[in-house]
């Protein structure tokens, strides 16, 4: 239903800081039809070539200024993930993605105001790292 | 004498907005050019940092409303009772959040708030002084799947009747009047892998004048016959989603009619014949006309969520076709030009 919102095309790339690749990032729209505070993001999951990234290695930001781990996000109520504005998801991992082709899967799960089951979306993309 | 006005919910154009093919101004312009004079907005969808938008956002809103001569009819408000993962909000927290929504609606020039289904009844009485002070009516949405048979809806209605204030009422979503399962939903699920036999089973329920929700309730879950057909996740997904479409008679509204403030005219698919695939709008409008309904009916296109990958999104076309249908029917009923 909201799968098409997940994992925006051409947004996956390595993060280079002071000449070092410190991880990789990608962007996604919300799996819902309205904006919500970050505390209502139930889960974000990333898989690289079938392997699940450990939860503690994931950080997210709506403004690319303040970054929150998934545990921290549970109490973040004053930053809103707006409808139509992507969330940047970073995986902090030395070396990031190696050169070549990768299957990257992104799962986004948010809680909604009235539907008892959280709304999930998933998208897998083949990403080329040069 | 009824006075039925039409408007369009911006929810209908959400994919255009999400993918930045249309800005809020583009949407206002498009609607104004097509003789739409009223809108329904979800502040959380198209107004950044709602219910506390910036002064700039508010100034932009004022400019759009005046430039395009658009009447902001109603704001769709949500209550994040599950703001935190580890607990539900307290009554005070719920009330405080909704006070901010009332203030925002008032600032936007909106006199009616749609409270999302499942809003707890206990918020109404503490909110009444604010509703009166800011001249904003609060109306709970009666939505298929969360409709009259649901405890929280019943509690709200009981409290609404007890308080009996002109500032408290209901919004009816016509998804409770589906005489057929939306075909776009079934097609989408089929694409996901749902078996045709499962779809046929659900379609048959509607043909018998029932709906999946009622049948599941009668059987305390999926009937055995259906269970035997469910083989994949896609089958289960479809069977669960199918209970979000009810097949009520219009007369279910009789008891609540004095409290009805607004209608969501749900749209799944306009057919080539210019009709809605699942909902009999001629019938509904005739019923509203006969009842002397005086208020807005709002096109709420939801077929957008069932568009198959690679197929064109036709939100604008669907909205206009639906507006044409309902305006023509109203015109016939009232014997005059209506926009």
Interface residues (C-beta under 8 A of the other chain):
Chain A: X1 X2 X4 X5 X29 X33 X34 X35 X36 X37 X39 X40 X42 X74 X75 X77 X80 X82 X83 X84 X85 X111 X113 X114
Chain B: X11 X14 X17 X18 X19 X20 X42 X44 X45 X46 X48 X49 X50 X78 X79 X80 X81 X82 X83 X84 X85 X86 X116 X117 X118 X146 X305 X306 X309
